[in-house]
């Protein structure tokens, strides 16, 4: 039996977090706009609808994203303040470690 090769690149959840974090909208990024951003980044959203839905559900359940409007996988999403500050601190640590 041969094993499948590892995929190169970010996972769907990481792509979603990156797109929502880049958004400067006050009420968050709508799911429709999120799908457009993923498609603009080269991700095939039509082919992977189920993966996008499950990634959104899991990120909301983990607390990484907060759903400001809508239910399930519709409405608007924005970054959770607590996880956003934690992510910024990790980025600062990694950039300072790279500089030394």
BAVONU-473440 format. One record per residue (C-alpha): x, y negated, z. Coordinates in steps of 0.02 Angstrom, whole numbers, plus 50000, padded with zeros to 5 digits. Layout:
REM residues N
rec u = X&v = Y&w = Z
...
//
This chain:
REM residues 100
rec u = 50000&v = 50000&w = 50000
rec u = 50063&v = 49828&w = 49957
rec u = 50027&v = 49678&w = 50064
rec u = 49954&v = 49520&w = 49993
rec u = 50074&v = 49374&w = 49976
rec u = 50053&v = 49232&w = 50100
rec u = 49962&v = 49080&w = 50032
rec u = 50063&v = 48923&w = 50017
rec u = 49986&v = 48762&w = 50079
rec u = 49865&v = 48704&w = 50211
rec u = 49713&v = 48801&w = 50268
rec u = 49537&v = 48735&w = 50237
rec u = 49521&v = 48677&w = 50417
rec u = 49684&v = 48581&w = 50408
rec u = 49630&v = 48499&w = 50245
rec u = 49465&v = 48446&w = 50324
rec u = 49550&v = 48375&w = 50478
rec u = 49672&v = 48280&w = 50368
rec u = 49531&v = 48206&w = 50262
rec u = 49427&v = 48154&w = 50413
rec u = 49579&v = 48079&w = 50500
rec u = 49621&v = 47978&w = 50345
rec u = 49445&v = 47905&w = 50339
rec u = 49426&v = 47733&w = 50418
rec u = 49235&v = 47739&w = 50424
rec u = 49164&v = 47688&w = 50591
rec u = 49026&v = 47820&w = 50592
rec u = 49135&v = 47957&w = 50520
rec u = 49148&v = 48041&w = 50352
rec u = 48994&v = 48121&w = 50277
rec u = 49004&v = 48303&w = 50226
rec u = 48967&v = 48256&w = 50045
rec u = 49111&v = 48130&w = 50045
rec u = 49221&v = 48260&w = 50130
rec u = 49186&v = 48385&w = 49990
rec u = 49228&v = 48251&w = 49861
rec u = 49392&v = 48215&w = 49950
rec u = 49436&v = 48400&w = 49953
rec u = 49394&v = 48415&w = 49768
rec u = 49502&v = 48262&w = 49730
rec u = 49644&v = 48346&w = 49823
rec u = 49633&v = 48497&w = 49708
rec u = 49529&v = 48615&w = 49816
rec u = 49390&v = 48709&w = 49726
rec u = 49241&v = 48668&w = 49837
rec u = 49109&v = 48752&w = 49728
rec u = 49201&v = 48918&w = 49733
rec u = 49235&v = 48909&w = 49921
rec u = 49071&v = 48836&w = 49991
rec u = 49060&v = 48967&w = 50128
rec u = 49238&v = 48937&w = 50186
rec u = 49208&v = 48750&w = 50198
rec u = 49048&v = 48778&w = 50299
rec u = 49129&v = 48899&w = 50421
rec u = 49280&v = 48785&w = 50440
rec u = 49168&v = 48637&w = 50483
rec u = 49069&v = 48742&w = 50608
rec u = 49226&v = 48806&w = 50693
rec u = 49307&v = 48633&w = 50702
rec u = 49150&v = 48561&w = 50783
rec u = 49140&v = 48709&w = 50903
rec u = 49324&v = 48689&w = 50952
rec u = 49299&v = 48504&w = 50983
rec u = 49422&v = 48445&w = 50851
rec u = 49282&v = 48356&w = 50758
rec u = 49127&v = 48271&w = 50826
rec u = 48965&v = 48273&w = 50728
rec u = 48891&v = 48097&w = 50734
rec u = 48738&v = 48131&w = 50625
rec u = 48648&v = 48284&w = 50561
rec u = 48648&v = 48466&w = 50613
rec u = 48752&v = 48618&w = 50569
rec u = 48854&v = 48576&w = 50415
rec u = 48769&v = 48417&w = 50360
rec u = 48782&v = 48237&w = 50417
rec u = 48938&v = 48144&w = 50468
rec u = 49096&v = 48200&w = 50556
rec u = 49234&v = 48105&w = 50643
rec u = 49387&v = 48148&w = 50744
rec u = 49367&v = 48180&w = 50929
rec u = 49459&v = 48044&w = 51025
rec u = 49545&v = 48166&w = 51143
rec u = 49613&v = 48277&w = 51005
rec u = 49660&v = 48127&w = 50899
rec u = 49772&v = 48055&w = 51034
rec u = 49848&v = 48226&w = 51066
rec u = 49886&v = 48246&w = 50881
rec u = 49967&v = 48073&w = 50873
rec u = 50079&v = 48115&w = 51021
rec u = 50134&v = 48277&w = 50938
rec u = 50172&v = 48184&w = 50777
rec u = 50276&v = 48057&w = 50872
rec u = 50373&v = 48194&w = 50961
rec u = 50409&v = 48287&w = 50800
rec u = 50464&v = 48128&w = 50709
rec u = 50580&v = 48078&w = 50852
rec u = 50654&v = 48254&w = 50857
rec u = 50687&v = 48245&w = 50670
rec u = 50776&v = 48077&w = 50686
rec u = 50903&v = 48140&w = 50813
//
